[in-house]
């Protein structure tokens, strides 16, 4: 994106570039499995910063109500590189920065052969599936199915 673009045009282009993520917006509740354990899950996706940043928060709890996992993903358009990037945080102080790419059913990020692949898949108008595949595994380590809350 040329540096001489005005502020409003920059915002418009950022919102346009993030359009393939629009199916994620909102509050989601679901269940599934993570690392072989059954979990209840909540996923919240908000637009921030003039609708140019997607903020995604996820919490997984056990059947006993214990917090097992929480993470935060911040997705934004990088106008200089003309790419969508994610900064993904997870407890305990884990951080990953990846490129977000569209796919036929949604979006994914993947950092190479030593990094998990995260897939966010639309399932009809009110469904969402989140899959986390670890390196050298054919089946997801985490598989969550959500419905709009």
Secondary structure, DSSP 8 states (H G I E B T S, - for coil): --TT--HHHHHHHHHHHTGGGGGG-EEEEEEEEETTEEEEEEEEEEEETTTTEEEEEEEEE-TT--EEEEEEEEEEEETTTTEEEEEEEETTTEEEEEEEEEETTEEEEE-STTS-EEEEEE-SSSEEEEEEE-TT-SS-SEEEEEEE-
